[in-house]
Amino acid sequence: MKILDLYIIKKFLTTYFFAVLIIVSIIMVIDYTEKIDNFIDNKASLHAVLVDYYLNFIPYWANYISPLMVFIATVFFTANLAARTEIIAILSTGVSFTRFIRPYIIASSIVGILTFFMVGWVIPNANKTRIAFERKYVVGSYYYSGRDVHIKIGPHDYAYMESYDTGSQTGYKFSLDKIEGHELKTKLLADHITWDSTRRKWSIFDYRVRTFLPDGKQKLTYGTKIDTTLNLLPKDFESTYQIHETLTNSELERTISQIRSRGADGIEIFLIEKYLRFANPFAVIILSVIGVIVSARKSRGGVGFQIALGFMLAFLYILFFMMSKGIAQSGGMPPLLAVWLPNLVFTGIGVILYYTVPR
């Protein structure tokens, strides 16, 4: 059986990588057709387009379509085995169907482990370059347009600024409150603050500090300039365009912890990204097993019906996943449940198919 296992694993992986190569090539052509005007208008060099963008574009899309391609490759390869009665011959030797599935699980696990490694470290670093290219040559210049910004920067510290200029890295009408329990301890008001990139500190200009003393009295302090370190950085006001896709696993964890400590909104998209990185490898295995079950039976109509059924199930999985993800991003469903729900549902579908579909 080892020879047969190696044969199935080899066919599985070669079919999968070939399918990914074909689909990614098609996506690249479509993407280039859509963005060629942006490349020309913004004078993107050939090196930047090919190396900075498309070289990092390939692993992103290869991973994005990986579960779907595993499913389609499994259906296509297994349906051809069934059409040539090879599966009947294998099972007639006394090999159980469960044993027959084993090499598929091994091969899909290899893809799943590779997917986890890629999406956790390789692709985020590649996305840093790709998305920086898109910001420069496709999306266009970014300017922070938020007004009346409130940010929790510590357990008891709350910052506010009326507006922020990304070009000069300056915030206007700044205030910093220190609140312990329900009591305001100090309140700093300043005309503006500016980021000192050399010293990596904030310079606070034309400030006054009001300190509330235990005896009910207040103390006022004035100054023209003071340098200080805050749990606040210029990157907090930079473009958030696809930023969750540029974070490695450790960077993603730090970002989630920071957002939670500040009590800020928008944590759902980072949680979804985190859980997806763990759920996708299991999706690869689940869809692979379902693909074997629906395509292992020899059909009188040939492999066309099984391939069509495979596409339909793949489409339903993608539709289900996109719906649950959209609901989670809007806050209507816990991110963990939204990410894992398609896997749980399709695991149930796989179990039902295993016991109901003739094999």
C-alpha positions as CSV (number, residue, x, y, z in Angstrom):
1,M,0.0,0.0,0.0
2,K,3.0,2.3,0.5
3,I,3.5,2.4,-3.3
4,L,-0.1,3.4,-3.8
5,D,0.1,6.0,-1.1
6,L,3.1,7.6,-2.7
7,Y,1.3,7.5,-6.1
8,I,-1.8,9.3,-4.7
9,I,0.2,11.8,-2.8
10,K,2.3,12.6,-5.8
11,K,-0.7,13.0,-8.1
12,F,-2.5,15.0,-5.5
13,L,0.3,17.5,-5.0
14,T,1.2,17.8,-8.7
15,T,-2.5,18.4,-9.6
16,Y,-2.9,20.9,-6.8
17,F,0.3,23.0,-7.7
18,F,-0.6,22.9,-11.4
19,A,-4.1,24.1,-10.7
20,V,-2.8,26.9,-8.5
21,L,-0.2,27.9,-11.1
22,I,-2.9,28.1,-13.8
23,I,-5.4,30.1,-11.8
24,V,-2.8,32.5,-10.4
25,S,-1.5,33.2,-13.9
26,I,-5.1,34.0,-15.0
27,I,-5.6,36.3,-12.0
28,M,-2.3,38.1,-12.8
29,V,-3.3,38.8,-16.3
30,I,-6.7,40.1,-15.2
31,D,-5.1,42.2,-12.5
32,Y,-2.5,43.7,-14.9
33,T,-5.3,44.5,-17.4
34,E,-7.2,46.4,-14.7
35,K,-4.3,48.3,-13.2
36,I,-2.1,49.1,-16.3
37,D,-3.5,52.6,-16.5
38,N,-2.5,53.2,-12.8
39,F,1.0,51.9,-13.5
40,I,1.4,54.2,-16.5
41,D,-0.2,57.3,-14.9
42,N,1.9,57.0,-11.8
43,K,5.1,56.1,-13.7
44,A,5.7,52.8,-12.0
45,S,9.0,51.3,-13.2
46,L,9.1,47.8,-14.8
47,H,11.3,46.5,-11.9
48,A,8.7,47.8,-9.3
49,V,5.8,46.2,-11.2
50,L,7.5,42.8,-11.6
51,V,9.5,42.5,-8.5
52,D,7.8,44.7,-5.8
53,Y,4.3,43.9,-6.9
54,Y,3.8,40.7,-8.9
55,L,6.6,38.7,-7.3
56,N,4.8,39.3,-4.0
57,F,1.4,39.0,-5.6
58,I,1.9,35.3,-6.5
59,P,2.2,33.9,-2.9
60,Y,-0.7,36.0,-1.7
61,W,-3.2,34.7,-4.3
62,A,-1.8,31.2,-4.2
63,N,-2.6,31.0,-0.5
64,Y,-6.0,32.8,-1.0
65,I,-7.3,30.2,-3.4
66,S,-5.5,27.2,-1.7
67,P,-8.6,25.6,-0.1
68,L,-10.6,25.9,-3.3
69,M,-7.8,24.5,-5.4
70,V,-7.2,21.6,-3.1
71,F,-10.9,20.7,-3.4
72,I,-11.0,21.1,-7.2
73,A,-7.7,19.2,-7.6
74,T,-9.0,16.4,-5.4
75,V,-12.2,16.0,-7.3
76,F,-10.6,16.2,-10.7
77,F,-7.8,13.6,-9.9
78,T,-10.1,11.2,-8.0
79,A,-12.9,11.3,-10.6
80,N,-10.4,10.3,-13.2
81,L,-9.2,7.4,-11.0
82,A,-12.9,6.3,-10.6
83,A,-13.5,6.7,-14.4
84,R,-10.6,4.3,-15.1
85,T,-12.0,1.9,-12.4
86,E,-8.8,2.1,-10.5
87,I,-10.6,2.8,-7.2
88,I,-12.8,-0.3,-7.7
89,A,-9.6,-2.3,-8.2
90,I,-8.1,-0.9,-5.1
91,L,-11.1,-1.5,-2.9
92,S,-11.6,-5.0,-4.3
93,T,-8.3,-6.1,-2.8
94,G,-9.7,-5.6,0.7
95,V,-8.6,-2.0,1.3
96,S,-11.3,-0.1,3.2
97,F,-12.5,3.3,1.9
98,T,-11.2,4.8,5.1
99,R,-7.7,3.4,4.4
100,F,-8.0,4.7,0.8
101,I,-8.6,8.3,2.1
102,R,-5.4,8.2,4.2
103,P,-2.9,9.4,1.5
104,Y,-5.3,12.3,0.7
105,I,-5.2,13.3,4.3
106,I,-1.4,13.2,4.4
107,A,-1.1,15.2,1.2
108,S,-3.7,17.8,2.3
109,S,-1.9,18.0,5.7
110,I,1.3,18.8,3.8
111,V,-0.5,21.6,2.0
112,G,-2.1,22.8,5.3
113,I,1.2,23.0,7.1
114,L,2.8,24.9,4.2
115,T,-0.3,27.2,4.2
116,F,0.1,27.9,7.9
117,F,3.8,28.7,7.6
118,M,3.2,30.9,4.5
119,V,0.3,32.9,5.9
120,G,2.0,33.3,9.3
121,W,5.3,34.7,8.2
122,V,6.2,34.6,4.5
123,I,3.1,36.2,3.0
124,P,2.8,39.1,5.6
125,N,6.3,40.1,4.8
126,A,5.6,39.9,1.1
127,N,2.4,41.9,1.6
128,K,4.4,44.7,3.2
129,T,6.1,45.4,-0.1
130,R,3.0,44.6,-2.3
131,I,0.6,46.8,-0.4
132,A,3.2,49.6,-0.1
133,F,3.4,49.5,-3.9
134,E,-0.5,49.6,-4.2
135,R,-0.6,52.6,-1.9
136,K,1.9,54.4,-4.0
137,Y,0.9,53.5,-7.5
138,V,-2.7,52.3,-7.3
139,V,-4.6,53.6,-4.3
140,G,-2.9,57.0,-4.2
141,S,-1.6,59.3,-1.5
142,Y,-3.2,59.0,1.9
143,Y,-4.1,61.7,4.4
144,Y,-5.6,61.1,7.8
145,S,-9.1,62.7,7.7
146,G,-10.3,61.7,11.2
147,R,-11.6,64.5,13.4
148,D,-12.0,64.6,17.2
149,V,-9.8,61.5,17.8
150,H,-10.1,59.8,21.2
151,I,-7.5,57.1,22.0
152,K,-6.9,55.2,25.2
153,I,-3.1,54.9,25.5
154,G,-2.8,53.4,28.9
155,P,-4.7,51.9,31.8
156,H,-5.5,55.4,33.1
157,D,-4.5,57.7,30.2
158,Y,-6.7,59.0,27.5
159,A,-5.5,61.2,24.6
160,Y,-7.5,63.4,22.3
161,M,-6.7,65.6,19.4
162,E,-8.9,67.6,17.1
163,S,-7.1,66.8,13.9
164,Y,-3.8,65.2,12.7
165,D,-1.6,66.0,9.7
166,T,0.1,62.9,8.4
167,G,2.5,65.0,6.3
168,S,4.1,66.9,9.2
169,Q,3.2,64.2,11.8
170,T,1.5,66.9,13.9
171,G,-1.6,66.7,16.0
172,Y,-3.6,69.8,16.8
173,K,-5.6,70.8,19.9
174,F,-4.2,67.9,22.0
175,S,-5.2,66.9,25.4
176,L,-4.1,64.1,27.8
177,D,-6.2,63.0,30.7
178,K,-5.2,60.8,33.6
179,I,-8.2,59.2,35.2
180,E,-8.1,56.8,38.2
181,G,-11.4,55.2,39.0
182,H,-13.9,58.0,38.5
183,E,-11.6,60.8,39.4
184,L,-9.7,63.1,37.0
185,K,-6.2,63.4,38.3
186,T,-4.4,65.5,35.7
187,K,-5.4,67.2,32.5
188,L,-2.8,68.4,29.9
189,L,-3.9,70.8,27.1
190,A,-1.6,71.8,24.3
191,D,-1.8,73.8,21.1
192,H,-0.2,71.0,19.1
193,I,2.2,68.0,19.3
194,T,4.8,66.9,16.8
195,W,6.6,63.6,16.4
196,D,10.4,63.8,16.6
197,S,11.6,60.9,14.4
198,T,15.2,61.3,15.5
199,R,14.5,61.0,19.3
200,R,11.4,59.0,18.8
201,K,9.4,61.2,21.2
202,W,6.6,63.6,21.0
203,S,7.2,67.4,21.4
204,I,4.3,69.1,23.1
205,F,4.0,72.9,22.4
206,D,2.3,75.6,24.3
207,Y,0.9,73.4,27.0
208,R,-0.7,73.8,30.4
209,V,-1.2,71.0,33.0
210,R,-4.0,71.1,35.5
211,T,-3.3,68.8,38.5
212,F,-6.2,68.0,40.9
213,L,-4.9,67.7,44.5
214,P,-6.4,65.5,47.2
215,D,-7.5,68.6,49.2
216,G,-9.7,69.8,46.4
217,K,-7.3,72.4,45.2
218,Q,-5.8,72.6,41.7
219,K,-2.3,73.3,40.5
220,L,-1.6,74.9,37.1
221,T,1.7,74.4,35.2
222,Y,2.5,76.2,31.9
223,G,5.3,75.7,29.4
224,T,6.2,76.3,25.8
225,K,7.7,72.9,25.0
226,I,8.2,69.5,26.6
227,D,9.3,66.2,25.2
228,T,7.6,63.0,26.3
229,T,7.1,59.4,25.4
230,L,3.5,58.3,24.8
231,N,2.0,54.9,23.9
232,L,1.0,56.6,20.6
233,L,2.9,56.5,17.3
234,P,2.5,58.1,13.9
235,K,1.7,54.7,12.5
236,D,-1.6,54.8,14.4
237,F,-2.6,57.5,12.0
238,E,-1.3,56.0,8.8
239,S,-3.4,54.2,6.2
240,T,-5.0,51.1,7.5
241,Y,-5.5,49.8,3.9
242,Q,-5.1,46.0,4.2
243,I,-2.8,46.5,7.2
244,H,-4.0,43.2,8.8
245,E,-2.5,41.3,5.9
246,T,1.0,42.8,6.5
247,L,1.4,41.5,10.0
248,T,3.2,38.3,11.0
249,N,1.7,36.2,13.7
250,S,3.7,37.9,16.5
251,E,2.9,41.4,15.1
252,L,-0.8,40.5,14.8
253,E,-0.9,39.4,18.5
254,R,0.8,42.7,19.6
255,T,-1.6,44.7,17.5
256,I,-4.6,42.9,19.0
257,S,-3.3,43.4,22.5
258,Q,-2.7,47.1,21.8
259,I,-6.2,47.7,20.5
260,R,-7.7,45.9,23.5
261,S,-5.6,47.9,25.9
262,R,-6.9,51.1,24.3
263,G,-10.5,49.9,24.2
264,A,-10.6,51.0,20.5
265,D,-12.9,49.8,17.8
266,G,-12.0,47.8,14.7
267,I,-10.5,44.8,16.5
268,E,-12.8,42.4,14.6
269,I,-10.8,42.5,11.4
270,F,-7.6,41.6,13.2
271,L,-9.2,38.8,15.1
272,I,-10.7,37.4,11.9
273,E,-7.3,37.4,10.3
274,K,-5.7,35.7,13.3
275,Y,-8.3,32.9,13.4
276,L,-8.2,32.4,9.6
277,R,-4.6,31.6,9.8
278,F,-5.4,28.6,12.0
279,A,-8.7,27.6,10.3
280,N,-7.5,27.6,6.7
281,P,-5.1,24.6,7.1
282,F,-8.0,22.6,8.5
283,A,-10.3,23.8,5.7
284,V,-7.8,22.3,3.2
285,I,-8.0,18.9,4.9
286,I,-11.8,19.0,5.3
287,L,-12.4,20.0,1.7
288,S,-9.9,17.4,0.5
289,V,-11.8,14.6,2.3
290,I,-15.2,15.8,0.9
291,G,-13.7,15.9,-2.5
292,V,-12.6,12.3,-2.3
293,I,-16.1,11.2,-1.1
294,V,-18.1,12.9,-3.8
295,S,-15.8,11.9,-6.7
296,A,-14.7,8.3,-5.7
297,R,-17.8,6.7,-7.3
298,K,-17.7,5.9,-11.0
299,S,-20.4,7.8,-12.8
300,R,-22.2,6.7,-16.0
301,G,-22.1,10.2,-17.2
302,G,-18.3,10.4,-16.8
303,V,-16.3,12.8,-14.6
304,G,-18.2,15.9,-15.7
305,F,-21.0,15.5,-13.1
306,Q,-18.5,14.9,-10.3
307,I,-16.4,17.9,-11.3
308,A,-19.6,20.0,-11.5
309,L,-20.7,18.8,-8.1
310,G,-17.2,19.7,-6.7
311,F,-17.5,23.2,-8.1
312,M,-21.0,23.6,-6.6
313,L,-19.8,22.6,-3.1
314,A,-16.7,24.8,-3.4
315,F,-19.0,27.7,-4.4
316,L,-21.2,27.1,-1.4
317,Y,-18.2,27.0,0.9
318,I,-16.9,30.3,-0.4
319,L,-20.4,31.9,-0.2
320,F,-20.9,30.6,3.3
321,F,-17.5,31.8,4.4
322,M,-17.9,35.3,2.9
323,M,-21.3,35.7,4.6
324,S,-20.1,34.7,8.0
325,K,-17.0,36.8,7.7
326,G,-19.0,39.9,6.7
327,I,-21.4,39.4,9.6
328,A,-18.4,39.1,12.0
329,Q,-16.8,42.3,10.6
330,S,-20.0,44.2,11.3
331,G,-20.0,42.9,14.8
332,G,-23.0,40.6,14.4
333,M,-21.1,37.4,15.2
334,P,-18.1,36.5,17.3
335,P,-15.0,36.4,15.0
336,L,-13.9,32.9,16.2
337,L,-17.3,31.4,15.5
338,A,-17.6,33.2,12.1
339,V,-14.2,31.8,10.9
340,W,-14.7,28.3,12.2
341,L,-18.4,27.9,11.3
342,P,-17.9,27.0,7.6
343,N,-15.4,24.3,8.7
344,L,-17.8,22.9,11.3
345,V,-20.7,22.9,8.8
346,F,-18.7,21.3,6.0
347,T,-17.3,18.7,8.4
348,G,-20.9,17.8,9.1
349,I,-21.6,17.7,5.4
350,G,-18.6,15.4,4.9
351,V,-19.8,13.0,7.6
352,I,-23.3,12.9,6.0
353,L,-21.8,12.3,2.6
354,Y,-19.5,9.6,3.9
355,Y,-22.5,7.5,5.2
356,T,-24.9,8.3,2.4
357,V,-23.1,8.6,-0.9
358,P,-22.4,5.2,-2.5
359,R,-18.7,4.4,-2.7
